[in-house]
Amino acid sequence: MLPVPVTGREVAKQRKVSGNPDPNEVRGTPGRSELKGKNMKSTSGKREWGSLAAAKSGQFQIGGDLSVNRLGFGAMRITGKGVWGEPKDRGETIRVLRRVVDLGINFIDTADSYGPAVSEEIIAEALHPYPEGLVIATKAGFDRPGPDKWVTNGRPEHLRAALEGSLRRLRLERIDVFQLHRIDDKVPAEDQLGALKELQAQGKIKHIGLSEVSVAQIEHARRILPIVSVQNRYSVVDRAADDVVDYCERENVGFIPWFPLAAGDVSAAGSALERTAKQLKITPSQLALKWLLWRSPVILPIPGTSRVAHLDENVAAAALEVDDATLQGLGKLAQGA
Ligand SMILES: NC(=O)c1ccc[n+]([C@@H]2O[C@H](COP(=O)([O-])OP(=O)(O)OC[C@H]3O[C@@H](n4cnc5c(N)ncnc54)[C@H](OP(=O)(O)O)[C@@H]3O)[C@@H](O)[C@H]2O)c1
């Protein structure tokens, strides 16, 4: 395992987290200027993202040109049990999503397979026409035969159909960040990534990301097309992807940790996290998010919730002051716990 940088904040100071060229323009696929205006009719006007609560988490430029506040929102939990069907309380779900943008979160992660379809449909119902600058990242690469059942499907025809479904449900003409949910080992990776590259060339996708990948897989994919983000399971208590975080930081690729709160369990009674949070008079979830934001300037946490109260608590984490020594110590303690 590679060592954690001295402090995330020091790293952030040393390097500017921006300035990537537009990968589309580099590879000869449609660039920003050609795609300009694509989603314009979907926007409901400007919002001062930088002055809202989530802005306290800092900013990251996805692909060098999509600026987002680092604390995002994961929209998997706005579906029913087993990530299947309708949420228990659709009204509360709509309230959560509207509050998401009111609090300044302008990066929402979803997938065609959440529900399936339900998460994307509710996002559009709650937020379309979207405020300018809201980035919705979706994913494809799973079939859903039933609740809690996930079957990888990276066949090019599946990915193409999934993209069309996401465009329709989200009411967009182009997806800002389209992520391959899994690299399907039954299909050559070149075919899966090649399909996405074609869709990008057609102007239907702006940027492409990966999910649950190793450093070797990211490097292989980057030989085929530009990759702007990686989404792996990761939290202060779950550090298997430490090497991927370090790689992303070196390469200025966004790292989106899923399960950032270990579904609320990071607060297990008696844990290092719970003890430290108590001392700081904050909640364990807030401390877990604070640690992720500190860990690397390329990390974009996407805690998910179906409740406004939890959303407020999570966003409040962005403004909390926790000193570097405490966060560094917590990383070591939680890792060894
Ligand atoms: N790429 C992938 O393969 C993959 C896999 C899984 C998830 N994801 C993405 O990652 C996002 C986050 O992952 P996740 O939802 O599995 O994990 P998570 O964000 O760590 O946990 C969400 C759970 O924690 C609870 N929670 C949220 N805030 C809380 C708080 N302040 N206090 C106590 N409990 C709280 C929520 O319950 P309540 O609803 O009751 O608040 C929810 O059940 C998903 O929404 C999805 O977008 C990606």
The ligand as a Tripos MOL2 file, in Angstrom:
@<TRIPOS>MOLECULE
LIG
   48    52     1     0     0
SMALL
NO_CHARGES

@<TRIPOS>ATOM
      1 N1        -19.8460    2.4870   -8.6890 N.am      1 LIG1
      2 C1        -20.4550    1.5910   -7.9630 C.2       1 LIG1
      3 O1        -20.3410    0.3910   -8.1880 O.2       1 LIG1
      4 C2        -21.3340    2.0510   -6.8490 C.ar      1 LIG1
      5 C3        -21.8340    1.1250   -5.8970 C.ar      1 LIG1
      6 C4        -22.6350    1.5960   -4.8630 C.ar      1 LIG1
      7 C5        -22.9210    2.9560   -4.7840 C.ar      1 LIG1
      8 N2        -22.4380    3.8270   -5.7220 N.ar      1 LIG1
      9 C6        -22.7150    5.2790   -5.6410 C.3       1 LIG1
     10 O2        -22.1990    5.7410   -4.4230 O.3       1 LIG1
     11 C7        -23.2090    6.4440   -3.6930 C.3       1 LIG1
     12 C8        -22.9530    6.2820   -2.2210 C.3       1 LIG1
     13 O3        -22.8530    4.9180   -1.8820 O.3       1 LIG1
     14 P1        -23.8300    4.1940   -0.8540 P.3       1 LIG1
     15 O4        -25.1770    4.8380   -0.9030 O.co2     1 LIG1
     16 O5        -23.7450    2.7540   -1.0830 O.co2     1 LIG1
     17 O6        -23.1400    4.4160    0.5150 O.3       1 LIG1
     18 P2        -23.0760    5.5770    1.5960 P.3       1 LIG1
     19 O7        -23.2700    6.9170    0.9540 O.co2     1 LIG1
     20 O8        -21.8590    5.3270    2.3580 O.co2     1 LIG1
     21 O9        -24.2920    5.2470    2.5370 O.3       1 LIG1
     22 C9        -25.5790    5.6480    2.2970 C.3       1 LIG1
     23 C10       -26.4010    5.1520    3.4590 C.3       1 LIG1
     24 O10       -25.9870    5.8170    4.6270 O.3       1 LIG1
     25 C11       -27.0880    6.4180    5.2490 C.3       1 LIG1
     26 N3        -26.6900    7.7890    5.6290 N.ar      1 LIG1
     27 C12       -26.4380    8.8410    4.8230 C.ar      1 LIG1
     28 N4        -26.0870    9.9280    5.5290 N.ar      1 LIG1
     29 C13       -26.1210    9.5450    6.8360 C.ar      1 LIG1
     30 C14       -25.8780   10.2090    8.0510 C.ar      1 LIG1
     31 N5        -25.5110   11.4860    8.0750 N.pl3     1 LIG1
     32 N6        -26.0000    9.4940    9.1990 N.ar      1 LIG1
     33 C15       -26.3660    8.1810    9.1970 C.ar      1 LIG1
     34 N7        -26.6200    7.4980    8.0610 N.ar      1 LIG1
     35 C16       -26.5020    8.1880    6.8870 C.ar      1 LIG1
     36 C17       -28.2110    6.4420    4.2530 C.3       1 LIG1
     37 O11       -29.4450    6.1510    4.8760 O.3       1 LIG1
     38 P3        -30.6460    7.2290    4.8530 P.3       1 LIG1
     39 O12       -31.2500    7.1330    3.4850 O.co2     1 LIG1
     40 O13       -31.5140    6.7310    5.9480 O.co2     1 LIG1
     41 O14       -30.0380    8.5560    5.1380 O.co2     1 LIG1
     42 C18       -27.8600    5.3410    3.2920 C.3       1 LIG1
     43 O15       -28.4980    4.1490    3.6730 O.3       1 LIG1
     44 C19       -24.5060    5.8280   -4.2010 C.3       1 LIG1
     45 O16       -25.6070    6.6640   -3.9920 O.3       1 LIG1
     46 C20       -24.1900    5.6300   -5.6530 C.3       1 LIG1
     47 O17       -24.3850    6.8470   -6.3580 O.3       1 LIG1
     48 C21       -21.6430    3.3820   -6.7350 C.ar      1 LIG1
@<TRIPOS>BOND
     1     1     2 1
     2     2     3 2
     3     2     4 1
     4     4     5 ar
     5     4    48 ar
     6     5     6 ar
     7     6     7 ar
     8     7     8 ar
     9     8     9 1
    10     8    48 ar
    11     9    10 1
    12     9    46 1
    13    10    11 1
    14    11    12 1
    15    11    44 1
    16    12    13 1
    17    13    14 1
    18    14    15 2
    19    14    16 1
    20    14    17 1
    21    17    18 1
    22    18    19 2
    23    18    20 1
    24    18    21 1
    25    21    22 1
    26    22    23 1
    27    23    24 1
    28    23    42 1
    29    24    25 1
    30    25    26 1
    31    25    36 1
    32    26    27 ar
    33    26    35 ar
    34    27    28 ar
    35    28    29 ar
    36    29    30 ar
    37    29    35 ar
    38    30    31 1
    39    30    32 ar
    40    32    33 ar
    41    33    34 ar
    42    34    35 ar
    43    36    37 1
    44    36    42 1
    45    37    38 1
    46    38    39 2
    47    38    40 1
    48    38    41 1
    49    42    43 1
    50    44    45 1
    51    44    46 1
    52    46    47 1
@<TRIPOS>SUBSTRUCTURE
     1 LIG1         1 GROUP 0 **** ****
